[in-house]
């Protein structure tokens, strides 16, 4: 039976995806495909910022 790996947090998955996209951008020449990957990287950054904001709000509103 195959063992499952430890689940990764959302932040870890975002970071792994960010690194993958940055490596992909470094290999691509200027052009439409590269711009598409840059746009995906910007979307990923926005998602990370939104997640951080939501987690901060959750910590503030959590009862103690």
N, C-alpha and C positions, 0 to 999 in steps of 0.2 A: 504494500500500500504506500502511496506517495504521501510524504509529509508536506503540509502547507507551511509556507514561509510566514514569518510574522507580518501582520498587517502594517502597512505604511500609513502614516498620518497624511492628511490632506496637504499639509505644509511640505512634507517630504516629497510627495508626488509632484507638487508644483515646482519645487526646486529641481527635481530630476528632469522634468519636462523643460524647464528654463535652460538647463545646461545642454540638453539635447538640441534645442533650437539654436542656441548660441553656436554650437559646433557646426550645425547645418549651415548657418549664415556665413560662417568663416569659410566654408568650402564653396559656396555659391558665387558665381560672377554677378555683377550688377545686372539687374533686369527685373522682369515682372515676377519671376518665381521667388527671387530673393526678397522683393518687396512684400510678397505674400507671407513669407516666413517672418519678416520683421513685424508685420501687422499682427500675426499670431502671438509673437513674443510680447507685443504691447498689450494685447488682450489678456495674456497670462499675468502680466504685471498688474493690470487693473483688477483681475480676480484675486490676486494675492493681497492687494491693498484693501479690497472690499472684505475679504475674509478677516484680515487683521482688525478692521474697524468693527465688524460684527462680533468678533471674539472679545474685544475690549468692552463693547456695550454689554455683552453677556456677563462679563466679570463684574462690571459696575452694578448691574441690576440684580445679581445673584444675592439671595438672602444669606445673612451670616448667622 
